[in-house]
Amino acid sequence: MPNKKAADLTEESSILSNTSLKWLWVSFVVIFIDQITKWTAESSLELGGASYPVIPHLNFTLAYNYGAAFSFLGDQGGWQRWFFVGLTIVVSIVILVWLKKLKEDQKWTAIGLSLVLGGAVGNNLIDRVLHGRVIDFIDVYADWEVFFLSKWTDGFSHFATFNVADIAINIGAVILVIGSFFYSEEE
């Protein structure tokens, strides 16, 4: 008769290998890259200082965001910091439970959720708890003269400054949306 303790131990140690929680390494990679790039940006760029061109239509510019996307609620006096921290904790728990319940063949859903989780923790949890704000530094802009629209603009239009966590959240969301078209509960 097999050893019951050994069987229980094997079952407990396989909790990650038998669930989509094994994709959490993606979240940790996102968090690591996000925090390293933000530390580098703060160390080498000056807030309100010059933009540093990287390639055409892409600059590095240090900016702080006290609100949500596009600085939504950024001027509200500080209460939004803890609101976003709390919201991130709740969303992170929901994503972890969702990951745990995914079937083994739902790999893309697990990857999408892990990207969103890593971005949310990097942006809304770590940045807000440690700094009280989100650190942004990627500045993308369009040259409207290329599209013959400079008549209505100053020639350039800058998108909101963002960071690696924002990229991960958006890629994860796109994966989830696309995946929703190809995966059904019946499968």
DRENNUGU-459019 format. One line per field, with one value per residue: residue number from 1; residue in one letter; y negated, x negated, z of N, C-alpha, C in turn. Coordinates in nm, 2 decimals, m for minus. Last residue first. Layout:
// residues N
n	NUM ...
res	A ...
n.y	Y ...
n.x	X ...
n.z	Z ...
ca.y	Y ...
ca.x	X ...
ca.z	Z ...
c.y	Y ...
c.x	X ...
c.z	Z ...
//
This chain:
// residues 187
n	187 186 185 184 183 182 181 180 179 178 177 176 175 174 173 172 171 170 169 168 167 166 165 164 163 162 161 160 159 158 157 156 155 154 153 152 151 150 149 148 147 146 145 144 143 142 141 140 139 138 137 136 135 134 133 132 131 130 129 128 127 126 125 124 123 122 121 120 119 118 117 116 115 114 113 112 111 110 109 108 107 106 105 104 103 102 101 100 99 98 97 96 95 94 93 92 91 90 89 88 87 86 85 84 83 82 81 80 79 78 77 76 75 74 73 72 71 70 69 68 67 66 65 64 63 62 61 60 59 58 57 56 55 54 53 52 51 50 49 48 47 46 45 44 43 42 41 40 39 38 37 36 35 34 33 32 31 30 29 28 27 26 25 24 23 22 21 20 19 18 17 16 15 14 13 12 11 10 9 8 7 6 5 4 3 2 1
res	E E E S Y F F S G I V L I V A G I N I A I D A V N F T A F H S F G D T W K S L F F V E W D A Y V D I F D I V R G H L V R D I L N N G V A G G L V L S L G I A T W K Q D E K L K K L W V L I V I S V V I T L G V F F W R Q W G G Q D G L F S F A A G Y N Y A L T F N L H P I V P Y S A G G L E L S S E A T W K T I Q D I F I V V F S V W L W K L S T N S L I S S E E T L D A A K K N P M
n.y	m2.33 m2.49 m2.74 m2.82 m3.03 m3.23 m3.47 m3.50 m3.56 m3.83 m3.91 m3.82 m3.96 m4.22 m4.21 m4.17 m4.41 m4.59 m4.50 m4.55 m4.83 m4.90 m4.81 m4.99 m5.30 m5.63 m5.93 m5.94 m6.07 m6.37 m6.48 m6.74 m6.96 m7.07 m7.02 m7.06 m7.04 m6.79 m6.57 m6.40 m6.20 m6.33 m6.52 m6.40 m6.18 m6.08 m5.94 m5.82 m5.78 m5.63 m5.67 m5.69 m5.57 m5.65 m5.72 m5.65 m5.48 m5.23 m5.21 m5.26 m5.06 m4.82 m4.86 m4.95 m4.84 m4.57 m4.47 m4.50 m4.35 m4.09 m4.07 m4.07 m3.84 m3.65 m3.66 m3.56 m3.31 m3.19 m3.21 m3.03 m2.78 m2.60 m2.33 m2.31 m2.55 m2.77 m2.82 m2.98 m3.21 m3.30 m3.35 m3.56 m3.75 m3.81 m3.92 m4.15 m4.29 m4.35 m4.50 m4.71 m4.84 m4.93 m5.11 m5.29 m5.40 m5.51 m5.72 m5.87 m6.06 m6.27 m6.48 m6.46 m6.45 m6.21 m6.10 m6.00 m5.99 m5.78 m5.56 m5.73 m5.95 m6.04 m5.99 m6.15 m6.11 m6.14 m6.01 m5.89 m5.86 m5.79 m5.88 m5.72 m5.62 m5.80 m6.12 m6.24 m6.55 m6.73 m6.75 m6.66 m6.49 m6.35 m6.02 m5.83 m5.73 m5.69 m5.48 m5.28 m5.23 m5.14 m4.91 m4.76 m4.73 m4.58 m4.35 m4.25 m4.22 m4.04 m3.82 m3.76 m3.69 m3.45 m3.29 m3.20 m2.97 m2.80 m2.83 m2.65 m2.33 m2.15 m2.28 m2.38 m2.14 m1.95 m1.95 m1.81 m1.55 m1.49 m1.48 m1.26 m1.06 m1.06 m0.98 m0.72 m0.50 m0.22 0.12
n.x	1.64 1.84 1.74 1.50 1.27 1.25 1.32 1.16 0.91 0.95 0.96 0.72 0.53 0.60 0.52 0.24 0.18 0.25 0.08 m0.17 m0.16 m0.16 m0.41 m0.58 m0.39 m0.31 m0.15 0.10 m0.04 m0.07 m0.09 m0.19 m0.08 0.12 0.40 0.52 0.32 0.22 0.31 0.16 0.02 m0.22 m0.14 m0.13 m0.30 m0.23 m0.41 m0.47 m0.67 m0.72 m0.69 m0.55 m0.46 m0.19 m0.20 m0.30 m0.51 m0.43 m0.16 m0.18 m0.36 m0.23 0.04 0.05 m0.18 m0.22 0.04 0.11 m0.08 m0.02 0.25 0.22 0.06 0.24 0.45 0.30 0.23 0.49 0.58 0.40 0.46 0.67 0.62 0.67 0.91 0.92 0.91 0.69 0.76 0.97 0.81 0.65 0.85 0.95 0.71 0.69 0.92 0.85 0.61 0.71 0.88 0.69 0.54 0.74 0.79 0.55 0.55 0.78 0.72 0.57 0.68 0.76 0.65 0.68 0.91 0.71 0.48 0.50 0.59 0.58 0.35 0.10 m0.18 m0.46 m0.72 m1.00 m1.03 m1.15 m0.97 m0.89 m0.91 m1.21 m1.35 m1.41 m1.46 m1.38 m1.27 m1.37 m1.15 m0.96 m1.20 m1.46 m1.61 m1.75 m1.59 m1.35 m1.42 m1.51 m1.26 m1.12 m1.26 m1.21 m0.93 m0.89 m1.04 m0.89 m0.63 m0.68 m0.76 m0.53 m0.35 m0.48 m0.45 m0.19 m0.13 m0.04 0.23 0.37 0.27 0.08 m0.14 m0.05 m0.01 m0.19 m0.22 0.01 m0.05 m0.28 m0.17 0.00 m0.18 m0.32 m0.11 m0.06 m0.24 m0.06 m0.08
n.z	m2.53 m2.42 m2.38 m2.64 m2.80 m2.99 m2.88 m2.66 m2.77 m2.81 m2.54 m2.44 m2.60 m2.51 m2.24 m2.27 m2.39 m2.18 m1.97 m2.09 m2.12 m1.85 m1.77 m1.91 m1.96 m2.10 m2.19 m2.45 m2.76 m2.93 m3.25 m3.46 m3.59 m3.44 m3.66 m3.90 m4.09 m4.07 m4.21 m4.37 m4.25 m4.21 m4.03 m3.79 m3.63 m3.31 m3.03 m2.70 m2.44 m2.14 m1.86 m1.53 m1.23 m1.03 m0.67 m0.43 m0.40 m0.29 m0.38 m0.65 m0.75 m0.66 m0.77 m1.03 m1.18 m1.10 m1.09 m1.36 m1.49 m1.39 m1.48 m1.76 m1.79 m1.69 m1.88 m2.11 m2.02 m1.99 m2.25 m2.37 m2.24 m2.18 m2.12 m1.84 m1.74 m1.45 m1.18 m1.14 m1.28 m1.11 m0.88 m0.99 m1.05 m0.79 m0.69 m0.85 m0.78 m0.51 m0.55 m0.71 m0.53 m0.34 m0.51 m0.58 m0.32 m0.26 m0.45 m0.42 m0.22 m0.34 m0.49 m0.76 m1.01 m1.14 m1.26 m1.53 m1.68 m1.86 m1.60 m1.29 m1.11 m1.10 m1.28 m1.40 m1.64 m1.85 m2.17 m2.47 m2.77 m3.10 m3.36 m3.43 m3.11 m2.90 m2.77 m2.46 m2.35 m2.06 m1.77 m1.61 m1.43 m1.61 m1.61 m1.46 m1.26 m1.37 m1.56 m1.38 m1.26 m1.48 m1.54 m1.31 m1.31 m1.55 m1.51 m1.28 m1.39 m1.60 m1.44 m1.29 m1.50 m1.58 m1.37 m1.37 m1.50 m1.31 m1.28 m1.42 m1.28 m1.23 m1.12 m0.87 m0.73 m0.68 m0.41 m0.33 m0.43 m0.29 m0.03 m0.05 m0.10 0.14 0.32 0.23 0.05 m0.09 0.00
ca.y	m2.26 m2.35 m2.65 m2.82 m2.93 m3.10 m3.43 m3.48 m3.42 m3.74 m3.94 m3.77 m3.81 m4.18 m4.23 m4.07 m4.29 m4.60 m4.50 m4.41 m4.75 m4.94 m4.75 m4.85 m5.22 m5.50 m5.86 m5.95 m5.98 m6.28 m6.44 m6.62 m6.87 m7.14 m6.99 m7.07 m7.16 m6.89 m6.62 m6.52 m6.17 m6.21 m6.56 m6.41 m6.30 m6.07 m6.04 m5.79 m5.88 m5.60 m5.73 m5.66 m5.62 m5.56 m5.76 m5.73 m5.62 m5.28 m5.19 m5.34 m5.21 m4.85 m4.81 m5.00 m4.98 m4.66 m4.47 m4.57 m4.49 m4.15 m4.06 m4.17 m3.97 m3.67 m3.70 m3.70 m3.40 m3.20 m3.28 m3.17 m2.84 m2.74 m2.37 m2.30 m2.42 m2.75 m2.74 m2.84 m3.13 m3.26 m3.25 m3.44 m3.69 m3.76 m3.80 m4.04 m4.24 m4.28 m4.38 m4.62 m4.79 m4.84 m5.00 m5.21 m5.34 m5.39 m5.63 m5.78 m5.94 m6.16 m6.51 m6.44 m6.58 m6.25 m6.12 m6.00 m6.07 m5.92 m5.58 m5.61 m5.90 m6.02 m5.98 m6.09 m6.17 m6.10 m6.13 m5.87 m5.93 m5.73 m5.87 m5.81 m5.60 m5.66 m6.04 m6.17 m6.42 m6.71 m6.78 m6.79 m6.52 m6.45 m6.13 m5.90 m5.76 m5.79 m5.61 m5.34 m5.27 m5.26 m5.02 m4.79 m4.80 m4.71 m4.44 m4.27 m4.31 m4.17 m3.88 m3.80 m3.81 m3.57 m3.34 m3.32 m3.08 m2.78 m2.91 m2.76 m2.45 m2.10 m2.22 m2.47 m2.24 m1.97 m2.01 m1.95 m1.62 m1.50 m1.58 m1.40 m1.09 m1.09 m1.12 m0.83 m0.59 m0.34 0.00
ca.x	1.52 1.87 1.75 1.63 1.29 1.21 1.39 1.30 0.94 0.93 1.07 0.84 0.53 0.62 0.66 0.32 0.16 0.32 0.22 m0.13 m0.18 m0.05 m0.29 m0.58 m0.50 m0.28 m0.27 0.07 0.05 m0.13 0.01 m0.22 m0.17 m0.01 0.32 0.61 0.40 0.15 0.40 0.22 0.16 m0.22 m0.17 0.00 m0.34 m0.21 m0.34 m0.46 m0.60 m0.72 m0.81 m0.54 m0.58 m0.24 m0.17 m0.18 m0.54 m0.56 m0.19 m0.09 m0.38 m0.37 0.01 0.15 m0.13 m0.33 m0.04 0.19 m0.07 m0.15 0.22 0.30 0.01 0.11 0.47 0.36 0.13 0.40 0.65 0.39 0.33 0.69 0.61 0.53 0.87 0.90 1.03 0.70 0.65 1.00 0.92 0.59 0.77 1.04 0.77 0.58 0.90 0.97 0.61 0.61 0.94 0.79 0.47 0.68 0.90 0.59 0.44 0.78 0.80 0.50 0.63 0.86 0.64 0.55 0.91 0.85 0.48 0.52 0.56 0.59 0.49 0.17 m0.03 m0.39 m0.59 m0.95 m1.00 m1.15 m1.06 m0.90 m0.77 m1.10 m1.33 m1.46 m1.42 m1.49 m1.24 m1.37 m1.28 m0.94 m1.05 m1.42 m1.53 m1.82 m1.74 m1.36 m1.37 m1.60 m1.38 m1.08 m1.25 m1.35 m1.00 m0.83 m1.08 m1.04 m0.66 m0.62 m0.85 m0.65 m0.33 m0.46 m0.58 m0.22 m0.16 m0.18 0.14 0.31 0.36 0.21 m0.16 m0.08 0.10 m0.15 m0.33 m0.01 0.07 m0.29 m0.28 0.06 m0.08 m0.39 m0.18 0.05 m0.25 m0.15 0.00
ca.z	m2.57 m2.46 m2.26 m2.58 m2.70 m3.03 m3.01 m2.64 m2.72 m2.93 m2.63 m2.38 m2.60 m2.65 m2.28 m2.21 m2.47 m2.31 m1.95 m2.06 m2.24 m1.93 m1.71 m1.95 m1.91 m2.04 m2.16 m2.30 m2.68 m2.83 m3.15 m3.38 m3.66 m3.44 m3.54 m3.78 m4.09 m3.99 m4.11 m4.43 m4.28 m4.29 m4.17 m3.86 m3.72 m3.45 m3.10 m2.85 m2.50 m2.28 m1.93 m1.68 m1.30 m1.13 m0.81 m0.43 m0.44 m0.26 m0.23 m0.57 m0.76 m0.62 m0.64 m0.93 m1.18 m1.12 m0.97 m1.25 m1.52 m1.37 m1.34 m1.69 m1.83 m1.62 m1.74 m2.10 m2.05 m1.87 m2.15 m2.40 m2.23 m2.19 m2.26 m1.89 m1.78 m1.60 m1.23 m1.07 m1.33 m1.24 m0.87 m0.93 m1.16 m0.90 m0.63 m0.85 m0.92 m0.55 m0.47 m0.76 m0.65 m0.30 m0.44 m0.68 m0.40 m0.18 m0.44 m0.53 m0.19 m0.27 m0.36 m0.66 m0.94 m1.10 m1.11 m1.48 m1.56 m1.91 m1.74 m1.36 m1.14 m0.97 m1.30 m1.29 m1.60 m1.72 m2.10 m2.32 m2.68 m2.96 m3.30 m3.48 m3.26 m2.91 m2.88 m2.53 m2.40 m2.20 m1.85 m1.68 m1.44 m1.51 m1.67 m1.57 m1.23 m1.27 m1.61 m1.48 m1.18 m1.41 m1.64 m1.35 m1.20 m1.53 m1.62 m1.28 m1.27 m1.62 m1.54 m1.22 m1.42 m1.68 m1.40 m1.29 m1.58 m1.35 m1.20 m1.50 m1.30 m1.28 m1.25 m0.98 m0.74 m0.82 m0.49 m0.29 m0.48 m0.43 m0.06 m0.02 m0.20 0.02 0.33 0.21 0.16 m0.10 0.00
c.y	m2.19 m2.27 m2.51 m2.72 m2.94 m2.99 m3.29 m3.44 m3.39 m3.60 m3.84 m3.79 m3.76 m4.03 m4.19 m4.08 m4.18 m4.47 m4.50 m4.40 m4.61 m4.85 m4.78 m4.78 m5.07 m5.43 m5.74 m5.87 m5.99 m6.20 m6.34 m6.60 m6.74 m7.06 m7.08 m7.05 m7.18 m7.02 m6.74 m6.58 m6.29 m6.17 m6.44 m6.46 m6.31 m6.20 m6.02 m5.90 m5.85 m5.70 m5.70 m5.73 m5.59 m5.63 m5.65 m5.77 m5.71 m5.43 m5.25 m5.33 m5.29 m5.00 m4.86 m4.96 m5.02 m4.81 m4.57 m4.58 m4.56 m4.30 m4.13 m4.18 m4.08 m3.80 m3.72 m3.75 m3.54 m3.30 m3.30 m3.26 m2.99 m2.82 m2.52 m2.35 m2.42 m2.60 m2.71 m2.76 m2.98 m3.17 m3.20 m3.32 m3.56 m3.69 m3.73 m3.91 m4.13 m4.21 m4.29 m4.49 m4.68 m4.76 m4.89 m5.09 m5.24 m5.32 m5.50 m5.68 m5.83 m6.04 m6.39 m6.45 m6.57 m6.37 m6.16 m6.00 m6.09 m6.02 m5.72 m5.64 m5.76 m5.96 m5.95 m6.10 m6.09 m6.18 m6.09 m6.00 m5.87 m5.80 m5.80 m5.78 m5.70 m5.62 m5.90 m6.08 m6.36 m6.56 m6.74 m6.83 m6.66 m6.49 m6.23 m6.01 m5.84 m5.82 m5.72 m5.47 m5.34 m5.32 m5.15 m4.91 m4.84 m4.79 m4.58 m4.37 m4.34 m4.26 m4.02 m3.87 m3.86 m3.70 m3.45 m3.37 m3.21 m2.89 m2.90 m2.86 m2.55 m2.21 m2.17 m2.40 m2.34 m2.07 m2.03 m2.02 m1.77 m1.57 m1.60 m1.51 m1.23 m1.13 m1.16 m0.97 m0.70 m0.43 m0.12
c.x	1.45 1.75 1.77 1.64 1.43 1.24 1.36 1.38 1.09 0.96 1.06 0.96 0.66 0.62 0.69 0.47 0.24 0.30 0.30 0.02 m0.13 m0.05 m0.17 m0.45 m0.49 m0.40 m0.24 m0.06 0.01 m0.02 m0.05 m0.11 m0.20 m0.12 0.20 0.53 0.49 0.23 0.34 0.33 0.24 m0.07 m0.17 m0.03 m0.22 m0.25 m0.33 m0.38 m0.59 m0.62 m0.81 m0.66 m0.56 m0.35 m0.23 m0.13 m0.42 m0.58 m0.33 m0.13 m0.30 m0.39 m0.13 0.12 m0.05 m0.29 m0.16 0.11 0.01 m0.15 0.08 0.27 0.09 0.05 0.34 0.39 0.18 0.29 0.56 0.47 0.33 0.57 0.64 0.52 0.73 0.87 1.02 0.80 0.66 0.89 0.96 0.69 0.70 0.96 0.87 0.63 0.80 0.96 0.73 0.60 0.84 0.85 0.58 0.61 0.85 0.71 0.48 0.66 0.80 0.59 0.58 0.80 0.74 0.54 0.77 0.84 0.62 0.54 0.59 0.55 0.48 0.31 0.03 m0.24 m0.54 m0.82 m0.94 m1.13 m1.05 m1.01 m0.77 m0.97 m1.23 m1.46 m1.49 m1.44 m1.36 m1.32 m1.26 m1.06 m1.04 m1.27 m1.49 m1.74 m1.80 m1.50 m1.38 m1.55 m1.48 m1.19 m1.21 m1.35 m1.14 m0.90 m1.02 m1.08 m0.80 m0.65 m0.81 m0.75 m0.45 m0.44 m0.58 m0.36 m0.19 m0.22 m0.01 0.23 0.29 0.31 m0.02 m0.09 0.08 m0.04 m0.29 m0.11 0.05 m0.17 m0.29 m0.04 m0.02 m0.29 m0.25 m0.02 m0.15 m0.14 m0.09
c.z	m2.46 m2.49 m2.30 m2.47 m2.65 m2.93 m3.04 m2.76 m2.70 m2.89 m2.75 m2.47 m2.54 m2.66 m2.42 m2.24 m2.41 m2.39 m2.09 m2.04 m2.21 m2.06 m1.80 m1.89 m1.95 m2.00 m2.08 m2.28 m2.54 m2.77 m3.06 m3.28 m3.59 m3.52 m3.55 m3.65 m3.97 m3.99 m4.03 m4.34 m4.34 m4.33 m4.26 m4.01 m3.82 m3.52 m3.24 m2.91 m2.65 m2.35 m2.08 m1.75 m1.45 m1.20 m0.90 m0.57 m0.44 m0.29 m0.20 m0.42 m0.67 m0.63 m0.59 m0.79 m1.06 m1.12 m0.98 m1.12 m1.41 m1.39 m1.31 m1.54 m1.76 m1.66 m1.66 m1.96 m2.05 m1.90 m2.03 m2.31 m2.26 m2.17 m2.28 m2.04 m1.84 m1.62 m1.38 m1.14 m1.27 m1.30 m1.01 m0.93 m1.11 m1.01 m0.73 m0.79 m0.92 m0.68 m0.50 m0.68 m0.71 m0.42 m0.40 m0.62 m0.50 m0.25 m0.37 m0.52 m0.29 m0.24 m0.28 m0.51 m0.82 m1.01 m1.06 m1.32 m1.50 m1.79 m1.78 m1.50 m1.21 m0.99 m1.16 m1.31 m1.49 m1.69 m1.96 m2.25 m2.55 m2.89 m3.16 m3.41 m3.30 m3.05 m2.88 m2.64 m2.48 m2.23 m1.99 m1.76 m1.50 m1.54 m1.57 m1.64 m1.34 m1.24 m1.50 m1.53 m1.27 m1.32 m1.57 m1.45 m1.24 m1.42 m1.60 m1.38 m1.26 m1.51 m1.58 m1.32 m1.35 m1.60 m1.50 m1.31 m1.51 m1.44 m1.23 m1.41 m1.38 m1.30 m1.31 m1.11 m0.85 m0.84 m0.63 m0.38 m0.45 m0.49 m0.21 m0.06 m0.18 m0.09 0.20 0.22 0.14 0.02 0.00
//
